[in-house]
Amino acid sequence: MPLTEITAENYLVEDNERGFYHCKLERKLFDMGTSARLSRPFVQKFDEKGFAGLYRNLIESGYDVEILHDPTAKAEDKPKAKDETKKGGK
């Protein structure tokens, strides 16, 4: 799946990385003549202390920050995948 289509709802976190913030970052850049997108998003992982210190700086530097996984969020606060919300398997 392309990174542009990844959201918090469909992002899968490996068990050994559940203690880290996973963020999709992009400093959007477009071609002025064609409006074609020149930038590409990327996933960066932060520990809790690093994330707290860098989040504001990333926003102020012009990055779009989408949090894909927040290790401090409770399970009931996290978005559920479509398969988990269905009951009865139908």
C-alpha positions in Angstrom: 0.0 0.0 0.0 1.4 3.4 -0.9 2.3 5.6 2.1 -0.1 8.3 0.9 -2.9 5.9 1.6 -1.8 4.8 5.0 -3.9 6.1 8.0 -4.0 5.3 11.7 -6.9 3.0 11.0 -5.0 0.7 8.6 -1.5 1.0 9.9 -0.1 -2.2 11.4 2.4 -1.9 14.3 4.9 -4.7 15.0 4.8 -6.0 18.6 8.4 -4.9 19.2 7.6 -1.3 18.2 4.4 -0.7 20.2 6.2 1.5 22.7 7.1 4.1 20.1 5.2 6.9 18.4 4.8 6.2 14.6 4.2 9.3 12.6 3.7 10.0 8.9 5.6 13.1 8.0 5.6 15.2 4.9 6.7 18.7 4.0 4.4 19.1 1.0 5.9 20.4 -2.1 4.1 20.9 -5.5 5.3 21.8 -9.0 4.0 25.4 -9.6 3.5 24.8 -13.3 1.8 21.4 -13.3 0.5 21.1 -9.7 2.2 17.7 -9.5 3.2 16.5 -6.1 6.9 16.5 -5.7 7.2 15.5 -2.0 6.8 12.0 -0.6 5.6 11.1 3.0 7.7 9.0 5.2 7.2 7.2 8.5 9.4 8.2 11.5 9.4 6.5 14.9 10.0 8.4 18.1 10.3 7.5 21.7 8.0 9.3 24.1 10.6 11.9 25.2 11.8 12.5 21.6 8.2 12.9 20.3 7.3 15.4 23.0 10.4 17.6 22.2 10.1 17.4 18.4 6.4 17.5 17.6 6.0 21.3 18.0 9.2 21.9 16.0 8.1 19.7 13.2 4.8 21.6 12.9 6.6 24.9 13.0 9.0 23.7 10.3 6.1 23.1 7.9 5.7 19.4 8.2 2.3 17.7 8.1 2.4 15.3 11.0 -0.1 12.4 11.2 0.2 10.2 14.2 -0.3 6.6 13.1 0.4 4.9 16.4 0.3 6.5 19.9 1.7 4.2 22.6 0.0 6.1 25.4 -3.5 5.9 24.0 -5.8 3.3 25.6 -7.1 0.5 23.5 -10.7 1.8 23.6 -9.5 5.2 22.4 -7.7 3.8 19.3 -9.5 3.5 16.0 -10.7 0.0 15.3 -10.0 -1.7 12.0 -13.1 -2.5 10.0 -12.8 -6.2 10.6 -12.7 -5.7 14.4 -16.0 -3.7 14.4 -17.9 -6.4 12.6 -19.6 -9.0 14.8 -20.5 -12.4 13.7 -17.9 -12.4 10.9 -20.4 -11.4 8.2 
